[in-house]
Amino acid sequence: MNDFSAEAMGLVIREHRQALRPSMTQDELAKRAEYGKGGAVSISRIESGLISPGEHRLAAIALALQLTPEQLKQEAEDQTRSLARQRGQRPVKLRDQVAETKRRHAEINEKVARRSKITQEYGEAFNRVHDAARDGFFLRFVELAESISGAPEPERPREEEIDSTGEIPTAIRVEAMSAGIANAIRGAAAGGATGVAVGGAAAYGAFTAAALFGTASTGAAISTLSGVAATNATLAVLGGGTLAAGGAGMAGGTLLLTGMVAAPAAALAAAGFYVLRQRRNKKEEERLRTEVEAAEAALDQSQQGFDTMIDVLHRAPDIMEYVSVHGTHALEKWRVSLPPEPRDWELLGYEGQERYKEFLTVAGCLLAVSTINVSALLTARPDALPEMDKAIDETLRYADKTIKSIV
């Protein structure tokens, strides 16, 4: 867990940016730190203490400021202690205590409102790109694949590929998901109800469920091996229904995520009566101050999970947009090269068969990114976050690298 607050890191970054000669604008820092479109907004939010950059983002910012990440972290830790000392000095008079608590209460509500706005903004952007990749690539590939008879049964991950801890590397999870998609295609081609004929979102949900809940060669459920059982349970809530029933998964969870982000402020609702009162007795003031401090602590504890969630919602759309643009183009080229229907696997030739397998891998990568359990980041224990962050980063990096190597 970080030993500095997002507020402190933001103050340190702003101070160094403005201290440069000539001073650097937020837009210039964003460009030098290799942020994409709208990067200045991200820098503004970092400097305001709303979000804190992850390790790879912090390293890029430090380089742009001619510093090391360690220097930024150390200064942020010092600034965190300084802010804590300042806030630990409570006013003596009750009237001043009331004013201070009211100010802190307002700051909590403002911070939560801004967090909620950021969550909704990123969530809606994710939705748009996710749906474009789903409709433009995933479902179009499924439709073409269903027209090919005789495709071989895909290989499942082998037992010896699973390490002793029971954790599966991203490459094997993607392999398992791709195999699940392929088997669902085979079932649909044989007359099942899984194919695109059942409708866009429902078809996508059916193929997603097939990939997540397929069976490995060892007889163990892929959901057990890859740890997606809990993910799907969360997706059922986030998407307003299970993926198999056409739920949208992470893409449908913006409203719930926003509500989870706002939870610390919601906990203060019962105390709102006392905040509005201009005069209150010492007992009432102590009660409200305790609740305000608890809400502040909850916000601080959830900051790292919130930062990781926003990082996922920032990075995942880039991967999906690449699939939507370049994957769709590559898929169209493959479609043109296919023999006329009815199509047989053997008639595809070696290159056509290899392209089919590659597109299965892209579909598996897309699924792996789409089903990252972002809501769990908001409720995870602080000591569990580093491992979760590492696993998510591995998934995003692997998917990005693999997809670009194919299309």
RAQUIHU-V839298 format. One record per pair of residues at least 6 apart in sequence whose C-alpha atoms are under 8 Angstrom apart, sorted by sequence separation. I is the first residue (numbers start at 1). J is the second residue. If there is no record, write none. Layout:
# RAQUIHU-V839298
I:J ; I:J
This chain:
# RAQUIHU-V839298
17:23 ; 18:24 ; 30:36 ; 45:51 ; 46:52 ; 62:68 ; 63:69 ; 91:97 ; 162:168 ; 188:194 ; 189:195 ; 197:203 ; 215:221 ; 216:222 ; 223:229 ; 235:241 ; 236:242 ; 241:247 ; 243:249 ; 274:280 ; 17:24 ; 18:25 ; 46:53 ; 62:69 ; 90:97 ; 161:168 ; 187:194 ; 188:195 ; 196:203 ; 214:221 ; 215:222 ; 235:242 ; 236:243 ; 240:247 ; 241:248 ; 242:249 ; 17:25 ; 31:39 ; 195:203 ; 196:204 ; 213:221 ; 214:222 ; 235:243 ; 239:247 ; 240:248 ; 339:347 ; 345:353 ; 377:385 ; 17:26 ; 30:39 ; 59:68 ; 91:100 ; 185:194 ; 194:203 ; 213:222 ; 214:223 ; 233:242 ; 239:248 ; 339:348 ; 30:40 ; 59:69 ; 62:72 ; 184:194 ; 185:195 ; 212:222 ; 213:223 ; 232:242 ; 238:248 ; 239:249 ; 274:284 ; 338:348 ; 29:40 ; 58:69 ; 161:172 ; 184:195 ; 212:223 ; 232:243 ; 236:247 ; 238:249 ; 239:250 ; 274:285 ; 377:388 ; 17:29 ; 27:39 ; 28:40 ; 30:42 ; 194:206 ; 235:247 ; 238:250 ; 239:251 ; 240:252 ; 27:40 ; 30:43 ; 194:207 ; 235:248 ; 236:249 ; 238:251 ; 239:252 ; 275:288 ; 26:40 ; 29:43 ; 235:249 ; 238:252 ; 239:253 ; 274:288 ; 338:352 ; 157:172 ; 235:250 ; 238:253 ; 337:352 ; 27:43 ; 212:228 ; 237:253 ; 238:254 ; 26:43 ; 212:229 ; 232:249 ; 271:288 ; 26:44 ; 157:175 ; 235:253 ; 238:256 ; 334:352 ; 156:175 ; 157:176 ; 156:176 ; 271:291 ; 372:392 ; 334:355 ; 156:179 ; 184:207 ; 268:291 ; 33:57 ; 155:179 ; 268:292 ; 154:179 ; 34:60 ; 181:207 ; 184:210 ; 369:395 ; 33:60 ; 180:207 ; 181:208 ; 183:210 ; 184:211 ; 268:295 ; 368:395 ; 369:396 ; 32:60 ; 33:61 ; 154:182 ; 267:295 ; 331:359 ; 32:61 ; 153:182 ; 154:183 ; 181:210 ; 33:63 ; 153:183 ; 180:210 ; 181:211 ; 265:295 ; 369:399 ; 30:61 ; 33:64 ; 180:211 ; 264:295 ; 368:399 ; 29:61 ; 32:64 ; 179:211 ; 180:212 ; 264:296 ; 14:47 ; 178:211 ; 180:213 ; 366:399 ; 13:47 ; 177:211 ; 180:214 ; 209:243 ; 210:244 ; 264:298 ; 365:399 ; 29:64 ; 151:186 ; 176:211 ; 177:212 ; 208:243 ; 209:244 ; 264:299 ; 10:46 ; 11:47 ; 29:65 ; 208:244 ; 9:46 ; 10:47 ; 11:48 ; 177:214 ; 205:242 ; 206:243 ; 207:244 ; 365:402 ; 9:47 ; 10:48 ; 11:49 ; 176:214 ; 205:243 ; 206:244 ; 365:403 ; 10:49 ; 146:185 ; 204:243 ; 205:244 ; 206:245 ; 6:46 ; 7:47 ; 9:49 ; 145:185 ; 146:186 ; 149:189 ; 176:216 ; 204:244 ; 205:245 ; 206:246 ; 362:402 ; 7:48 ; 8:49 ; 148:189 ; 202:243 ; 205:246 ; 362:403 ; 7:49 ; 10:52 ; 146:188 ; 147:189 ; 202:244 ; 204:246 ; 205:247 ; 361:403 ; 6:49 ; 7:50 ; 9:52 ; 142:185 ; 146:189 ; 202:245 ; 203:246 ; 205:248 ; 323:366 ; 5:49 ; 6:50 ; 202:246 ; 362:406 ; 6:51 ; 201:246 ; 202:247 ; 261:306 ; 6:52 ; 176:222 ; 201:247 ; 320:366 ; 201:248 ; 17:65 ; 358:406 ; 16:65 ; 146:195 ; 143:195 ; 142:195 ; 143:196 ; 173:226 ; 316:369 ; 142:196 ; 316:370 ; 139:196 ; 168:225 ; 158:216 ; 159:217 ; 167:225 ; 168:226 ; 13:72 ; 157:216 ; 158:217 ; 159:218 ; 166:225 ; 167:226 ; 12:72 ; 156:216 ; 157:217 ; 158:218 ; 167:227 ; 50:111 ; 139:200 ; 156:217 ; 312:374 ; 9:72 ; 12:75 ; 9:73 ; 12:76 ; 50:114 ; 139:203 ; 50:115 ; 135:200 ; 139:204 ; 309:374 ; 9:75 ; 138:204 ; 309:375 ; 9:76 ; 12:79 ; 8:76 ; 309:377 ; 4:73 ; 8:77 ; 308:377 ; 309:378 ; 9:79 ; 134:204 ; 5:76 ; 8:79 ; 306:377 ; 4:76 ; 5:77 ; 8:80 ; 305:377 ; 306:378 ; 4:77 ; 7:80 ; 305:378 ; 3:77 ; 4:78 ; 305:379 ; 4:79 ; 5:80 ; 8:83 ; 305:380 ; 4:80 ; 302:378 ; 302:379 ; 305:382 ; 330:407 ; 304:382 ; 305:385 ; 312:392 ; 316:396 ; 319:399 ; 323:403 ; 327:407 ; 301:382 ; 304:385 ; 308:389 ; 315:396 ; 319:400 ; 326:407 ; 323:407 ; 261:378 ; 257:375 ; 260:378 ; 251:370 ; 250:370 ; 130:251 ; 249:370 ; 250:371 ; 249:371 ; 250:372 ; 250:373 ; 127:251 ; 250:374 ; 126:251 ; 127:252 ; 124:251 ; 123:251 ; 123:253 ; 124:254 ; 123:254 ; 120:254 ; 119:254 ; 120:255 ; 235:371 ; 119:257 ; 120:258 ; 235:373 ; 119:258 ; 232:371 ; 234:373 ; 231:371 ; 117:258 ; 231:372 ; 234:375 ; 116:258 ; 231:373 ; 116:259 ; 116:261 ; 115:261 ; 116:262 ; 115:262 ; 112:261 ; 113:262 ; 112:262 ; 112:264 ; 112:265 ; 109:265 ; 108:265 ; 208:367 ; 105:275 ; 102:275 ; 182:360 ; 181:360 ; 98:279 ; 179:360 ; 98:280 ; 178:360 ; 181:363 ; 178:361 ; 181:364 ; 95:279 ; 178:363 ; 137:323 ; 175:361 ; 178:364 ; 98:285 ; 101:288 ; 105:292 ; 108:295 ; 126:313 ; 130:317 ; 133:320 ; 137:324 ; 174:361 ; 177:364 ; 94:282 ; 97:285 ; 101:289 ; 104:292 ; 108:296 ; 122:310 ; 126:314 ; 129:317 ; 133:321 ; 136:324 ; 176:364 ; 132:321 ; 175:364 ; 123:313 ; 126:316 ; 130:320 ; 133:323 ; 134:324 ; 137:327 ; 141:331 ; 174:364 ; 177:367 ; 101:292 ; 119:310 ; 122:313 ; 126:317 ; 129:320 ; 130:321 ; 133:324 ; 137:328 ; 144:335 ; 174:365 ; 177:368 ; 122:314 ; 125:317 ; 129:321 ; 132:324 ; 136:328 ; 149:342 ; 151:344 ; 137:331 ; 147:341 ; 148:342 ; 149:343 ; 150:344 ; 151:345 ; 174:368 ; 129:324 ; 147:342 ; 148:343 ; 149:344 ; 150:345 ; 173:368 ; 147:343 ; 148:344 ; 149:345 ; 150:346 ; 148:345 ; 145:356 ; 141:359 ; 170:394 ; 138:363 ; 170:395 ; 171:398 ; 170:398 ; 130:370 ; 52:303 ; 51:303 ; 52:304 ; 54:307 ; 53:307 ; 54:308 ; 51:306 ; 52:307 ; 51:307 ; 54:311 ; 5:300 ; 6:303 ; 2:304 ; 1:304 ; 1:382 ; 1:383 ; 1:385 ; 1:386
